[in-house]
Amino acid sequence: MALTGSKVRRSLVLIGRGMRDEPVVYFWAVLSSGFFGALTVFVARAVGWVTDTVVLPALSGDVAAQGRWWVAGLLLLGIAVTLALSVAGRRIVAGLGYANLQAHHRTRVTRQYLRLPMAWHRQHPAGQLLSNANSDVEAATGVFNPLPFALGVVVMLFVAFGTLISVDPWITLAAFTIIPIVIAVNAIFQRRMSPAITHAQQLRAEVSDVAHESFEAALVVKSLGTADREEERFAAKADELRRANVRVGVVRAYFDPVIDALPNLGSLLVVVVGMIRLAAGEVEPGEVVAAAYLLTLLAVPVRAFGWVLGELPRALVGYERISRVVDAGGSLVEGTATLPAAAGPARVELRGVTVEVPTPRGPLALLHDIDLVLEPGRTVALVGATGSGKTTLASTVCRLLDPARGEVLLDGVDVRELSPDARTGAMTLVSQSTFVFEDTVRENVTLADPGDPAAPSDDDVWEALEAAHVADVVRGLEGGLDAPLGERGANLSGGQRQRIAIARALVRRPRVLVMDDATSAVDPRVERRILASLGEDDGSRPTVLLVAYRMSSVLLADEVVHLEAGRIVDRGTHAELLARDPGYAELATAYERDTERRAREAAEQAGDVEPEVTR
Amino acid sequence: MSASIRDDGGLGVFATLRRGVALSPQLVQGAWLTLTLATVAALGKVVVPLVVQQAIDTGVSGTGDPDVNRVAVLAAIGTGVLVLSGLCSALVNVRLFRSSEGGLAHLRVKAFRHVHDLAVLTQNTERRGALVSRVTSDVDTISLFVQWGGIMLLVSVLQIAVSTVVMATLSWQLTIVVWLCFVPVALLSRPAQKRVSERYTVVREKVGAMLGAISESVVGAETIRAYGVAPRTQRRIDAAIDATRRAMVRAQVWVAVAFSSGVLVANGVLAAVVAVGVVLGTWGEITAGQLVAMIFLAQMFAGPVQMATEILNELQNAVAGWRRVIDVIDTPVEVVDPAPDGVDSPRGAAHVALRDVSFAYPGGPLVLRDVNLELPAGKRVAVVGATGSGKTTMAKLVCRLVDPAQGAVLLDGVDLREINGESLRRRVVLVPQEGFLFEGSIADNVAYGLRYAPGEEPSADEAREAVVAVCAELGLTDWYAGLPRGLDTPVGQRGESLSAGERQLVAIARAHLAGADLLVLDEATSAVDPATEVRIAQALEQLTHGRSTLTIAHRLSTAEAADLVVVVDAGEVVQVGPHRELVAAEGIYARLYEAWVAQTR
C-alpha cells in the first residue's frame, strides 16, 4: 500500500485511491461540487445582469426598471436556494466519503494488528499503534474533507473563464492573473509546510508515548516519588511539540493573509481594466461589476486549493505510517490442517528447536536445539533459573513465535501446518501477565460473543471458575457472571485475575495446557488445589507444561525438565534430578539451605554450637 | 477515594472556555494589542467595495466619460491598504499561535501531572489509554482547532464589525436590511449548534470506545493469539469502527444543514439588498455606486458570518476536547500531598504504626478492619496471609498509595497525611510485584532510582558507577554479564524483552539505589527462581541492616528470615511475633508454615 514516486505522484495516487475506494460517494461528490461551482459563477452573472437591467436604469429614473425590483429579488433568491441545496449535498457527500475512508483505513490497520505475530507487537509501542489507528488515519484522510469543495472550485474556474471570455478578453486576463499566482503561493507554502507538519506529527506521537509509558509506570513513579521528574520529562516533550506547532503556525500565519489578499488585488485590477474598457465603450458597467464580484466570490473558494495542498503533506505522512502497518510482513502463515476430533490429551514433541531473536550483533539464540516430548496426559514441569528461556519455550509450543530451526509437533502434526482453530482449540496458554478484557466475567472466560451457540454454557463457566478456585470471588461480585471487569469494572487482585485467566483456559477443556508461571500471585495452597482439579489421570487430564518455581507445583509434575541458558540440562523425576543435577538441586533446595543457614547463624550468635566448617 | 473522572462533563461552552482560560492564562496574554492589529487587518476587507462604489459613482453614473485616472489612483491606494492589512493579519496570526500553543502546552503538562497525582492511576491498571488521550489527542484537537479555525473566527468577527460600520455610512436602511436577514441565523444557530454539539459528543464517545476496542487488540495481543479469538476481537473492533463512522456521518449531516442555511442567508441577503436598494434608489435615498458597493459589502459580510458559523461548529469539537482535559484537572486528588505545609520527616530507621486502621475500596466491603500494628525501627517485618486477606492493602497504606477510611498510619509518630510527599517518598519506597520498566537499557532503569536535588542530575558516569555498584551489592553482576549487551541491554517496551523475573531484579536494584529508610516489598521476587530469590534476600538482608523492611510474602522463606511476622486473615491481624514463636504456637501461621515446608522440600 506504500506510495512511491515524487511527492506530486504520491499525492495524486493517495487521492485517486481514496476516490476509488468509495466510487459511488465520489461520483456524487464530484457531481454536486461541479454543480455548486457553476452555480457560484451564475450568482456573479446574475449580479451583473441585475446591475445592467435593473439597478443602473432604475436609479437613472427608468420607471419600467424601477417596477422590476421584485424580479431582481426573486431571481437572486431562487439562485440562493439552489446554491444552498447544492452546498448541503456537497457537504453531506463529502462527510460520508471522509467517514467511510477512515473506517476503511481503520479496518485495514486493525486487521493487521490481529494478524501480525507477537514478535512484531513486541517491537511496536502500544501508544504508536493506537495513534496509527487514530490520529494517523485522521491525518491520512483529512485531505478528503475539502477535496469535493476544491473540485467544485476547479469547475467554478472553468465556468468563470468561459463566461468572462465571452464578455471581454482584457477583463478575463486581469481576472485570471491571480490564478497562477495563487497556485505558485500554494506550491511554496506546501514546500515550507511539509517538513514542519511531519515534525509536529512525529512529536505528537512521541508525547503520546511518554504519557503512555509514564502512566503505565504510575506505581513506580508514585513509590519512588518521581512525579516531578516525570512531569519534567513530559514537559520537555510537550514544549518541543509546542515549538513545532508554532513553527507550523508561523508558516500559515504568513500564507493566509497572502492568499486572502490575492482575490482582492485581482478585483482592484479588474475594476481598473474594466474602467478602461468601459471608457473605450467595449463593455457594459454590469459586466465589470460581475467580473469584480466574481473575484470576491472566489476569495473563499480559492483557499480550498490551499486546504487540500495544506492537508496533503499531513495526509502523506499519515498514509505512510498506516502503510508501514498494512505492508508489514513476517506474519505467521497459518496452516489449514485439522486434528482428528478425538478428545483426550495430546502429545507434544519439540524436535531440534532453536529460537533466535535479532540483536545489533546478529541473531541471539534463546533456545538451542531443544528435543522434548510431552506424552499425552503427563504433567511436565519446566524448571530453570530466571532468564533461562522457559517463557520462550512455552511461547514456542503455543506458536506465539516460530523456531528458527526445528519443529514443534502436536500429535505428530507440525503446529505451523495447523489451522488457527485447530491449534488454539487443542492448546491453551496461561501467560505470566494476565490480560483482562473490558467485558463481563462470563465473556472474559468464554471469549465468545453473547448468544454465540458455540460458547460454553454458564454451567461450564461456573465449573471452570470452581476449578480455578475463583467462583467464590465471582459470586461476591455484583451481577456475578455479568459483573464487568476491566477499567470500569471490579477491582480484582493480581491473584484473582490470574485465576480468572486460568478459568478462561480450563473452560476450553484443552488437550494441552501450558501454564507459564501463571499462578505466581496465587496462594500456594490454592495453586495446589487448582492443579489437582485439572482431572484424574484417566484420560480426562490434559497434557500439562508447567513453568514453575514452587516445589509444590514441581512435585505435582510427573517429570521435570531443567533448562539452563536455553538448553535442556537434564530431565527426569524430581528425585532423580535432585540426586544427579547439581544446578537443579541448587534451585530445588534453595529455601531449605537458607533455613539451615539461618538456623546455623542464629546458633552461632547464641554461641551454642561450634560453626560448621563445610557442608 | 477514586472519584471517577467525568466523561461528559457538566460544563457548558462558555463555562468551559472561562475555566480553560483560567487554567492557561497564556491564552489571553497581550490580547489587546492582538485585537488592535486584527482590527487593522479587517480593514482590508472593505477596500474593494469602496473602490467599486467610487468607480461607479464618479464614472458610470456621471454624465461624462469614466474617470479612469481617478479609479487607478483609488485602486493604488486600495492596494497599499491591502498590503498593510495583510501584514497586520500575519502579525496577529503569529501572536495568536504563540500564545495559544504556550497555553495548551501548559494545560497539557498540568493535566499530565494531575493524572499522576490521582489514585486512579495506581488503582485501576486497565486501559490507561483513556487517560493518555486526555493529555494527547484531546489537547491536539484544541491545538489543531486553533491552527485551522480559531484564528479565522477572530478575523471573521472583526470583519463583520468593520463591514457593518462601512455599510452604515453608505446606507443605514440597507444595513438594517442586512442585519435583519441574519436574525434568523442568530436565532437558529443556537439550537442547531446544540444539535451539532450533541452529535460531536456522540462521535467522541464512539471514538473513545473504538480506541478501547483497538487497544485490546494491541495490549492483549498475546492472549488473543493464544486463544485464537482474533475473529471475535475483529468483530468487536469492526462494530466499534462502524459505530464511529455512523456517528461521524450523522454529525456531518447536521453540520451540512447548519452550513447550507448559512449559504442560503448569505445569498438571500443579496436578493433583499437588491430589491430594497432599487426601491430606495427610486426614492433617491441611495446612489447606484452605493447600492453596488452594498452588494459587495453584503457578500463580504456574509462570508465571515458563514465562516464564523462553520468554525463555531468545529469549536464544539474543540470545546468537547477541552472539557475532557478540564474534567481531569478538576477531579479532586484523593491522596493529598500536604506540601509545602507538610512536615519533613527526619531520616533514620523508620518506625511505623497502624492505629485502628480500617480500609475499603469504593463500593466494596472492608478489606482491613481495626488493624493495630507496630513495625519497629530497623527491623525486618514480613506480612503473610492467604490471597485476598488484605496484605497488599496494608503495603499500600504504609506507602500512602491510599489513605485509611478510619484510623491513621504513623511514621515515627507522625500521621502520613501530614508528611510532605517528597520527604515521605524519600523515606518509604515500595517495590511492587509487577516490576514496570521504562523503555531504555537496564542501566537506565536502575539509574531511575537515583535521588538527586532538582537541577543536580548526576552525570552519566556517576550514574553508571552507582548502577554498577548497586548491582554488585545485590549479586546481579553475573546475571547481567550473561545478557547480550550487559547493562546496556535494551529492556524493550514496558521491559517486555526481559522475563518477569528479570524485570523484578531490575526493579529491586532500582529501589535499592533509592536508599529508603523503609523498603516495602510487595512480593517483589515472586517471579524469580528460588536460588536467585534467596541470594537477593540475603543481599538485601545485609544491605538493609539497620533499616526497616516490610515484606508482603507468599513464600514463607521471607517470613523465616524476618525479625517479626504479621499474620493477616480476612482483613484482621491475627498473629504477630517472631517466626520461631509463631511456628511453635498453635494457629494459622503454624499451619501455613507446615504447608509451605511440605510444598518446598
Interface residues (C-beta under 8 A of the other chain):
Chain A: V43 V47 V50 T51 V54 V55 L56 A58 L59 S60 A65 Q66 R68 W69 W70 A72 G73 L74 L75 L76 L77 I79 A80 V81 L83 A84 L85 V87 A88 R91 I92 A94 G95 L96 Y98 A99 N100 Q102 A103 R106 T107 T110 R111 Y113 L114 R115 P117 M118 H121 R122 H124 P125 A126 G127 L129 L130 S131 A133 N134 S135 R204 V207 S208 A211 H212 E213 S214 F215 E216 A217 A218 L219 V220 V221 K222 S223 L224 G225 T226 A227 D228 E230 E231 F234 A235 A238 D239 L241 R242 N245 V246 V248 G249 V250 R252 A253 Y254 D256 P257 V258 D260 A261 N264 L265 S267 L268 L269 V271 V272 G274 M275 I276 L278 A279 P285 V288 V289 A292 Y293 T296 L297 A299 V300 T359 P360 R361 L364 V383 G384 A385 T386 G387 K390 T391 C398 L400 P420 D421 R423 T424 G425 T428 L429 S431 Q432 S433 F435 V436 F437 E438 L447 A448 D449 V473 G486 E487 G489 N491 S493 G494 G495 Q496 A501 R504 R508 D517 S520 A521 V522 D523 P524 R525 V526 R528 Y549 R550 M551 S552 L555 A565 E586 L587 A588 T589 A590 Y591 E592 R593 D594 T595 R598
Chain B: A41 G44 K45 V47 V48 V51 V52 A55 I56 G59 V60 S61 D65 P66 D67 V68 V71 A72 A75 G78 T79 L82 V83 S85 G86 L87 S89 A90 N93 V94 L96 F97 R98 E101 G102 L104 A105 R108 V109 F112 R113 V115 H116 D117 L121 T122 Q123 N124 E126 R127 R128 G129 A130 L131 V132 V135 T136 S137 D140 S143 Q147 I151 V207 M210 L211 G212 I214 S215 E216 S217 V218 V219 G220 A221 E222 T223 I224 R225 A226 Y227 G228 V229 A230 R232 T233 Q234 R235 I237 D238 I241 D242 T244 R245 R246 M248 V249 A251 Q252 V253 V255 A256 V257 F259 S260 S261 V263 L264 A266 N267 G268 L270 A271 A272 V274 A275 G277 V278 V279 G281 T282 I286 T287 A288 L291 V292 I295 F296 Q299 M300 G303 Q306 M307 Y361 G364 A386 T387 G388 T392 C399 L401 G421 E422 L424 R425 R426 V429 L430 V431 P432 Q433 E434 F436 F438 E439 Y448 G449 P454 W479 G482 L483 P484 R485 G492 Q493 R494 E496 S497 L498 S499 A500 G501 E502 L505 A507 R510 A511 A514 V520 E523 S526 A527 V528 D529 P530 A531 T532 E533 V534 A537 Q538 H554 R555 S557 E560 A561 A595 W596 A598 Q599 T600 R601
